[in-house]
């Protein structure tokens, strides 16, 4: 779904601002990758009267598919919003920066699957790839927020990065 809805992401970035679209992308991605990263787990809760209650948590096929689709949809919106930023921040170097962004995306498509396999080998947990993605999304969200805070401080504004429009 990430490639199918990219044009719609461009429309939303034009209408509401690339930064707002990216914030929504990151926030939904944090929730989705957290849900996807949670491995099948068995719990035993010991009650006050000594009785133990056991239960099992595992995401089924339909919730997994829906969550993956939602994640892909919002990532497509984010892809378009990233490219919306290029002419705003680098108006004289759109081609070079666009190429660099594409290169980094291509490297991510090469490096991440290797890391996914390495994590699976190291941990034995099948959802470890989503755990890595959860961390990457958090780092990206925090980085984007602090970049905006720093930009507003340098420009003398007092919005502290809370202005969501680009």
C-alpha positions, 0 to 999 in steps of 0.5 A: 500500500505504501506506493499506491497512496503516495500521490494522495500523500502529496495532495495532503502535504500540499493541503495541510503541510508536509510537517503535519503529514509527517507528524501523523505518519510518525505517530501512527507508525509508532503505534502500529510498529509497537503492536506488530513488535509484540511477540506472542506471549503467555502470562500468569497472574497470581491473585491475592487469594493464591489463584493463578490466572493464565492468558495468552496474547498474540496478534491474529492474521486479520489484525496483523494484515490490517495493521500492516496495511495501515502502516503502509498507508501512513508510510506512503503519506510520509514518503510524499511529505518528505519530498515536499520538504526538499524545494522548501529547504533546498530550493537551489539543490532540489535535484541533488537533495532529491537524489540523496533522499532516494539514495538513502531510501535505497540504502534502507531497502538494502541494509534493513532486511540484513538487520532484520535477519541478523536480529532474528538470528540473535533474538529468535523473536520473529517480530524483532524486525518490527521492534527495530522499526519501532525504534527507528520511528521513535528516533525519526520522530524525536529528530524531526521535533528537535530539528523544528525546535532548533529552527524556531530558536534560530529564527527567533520564533516562540512556537517551540516546534509545536507549529505543525504546518510547513 
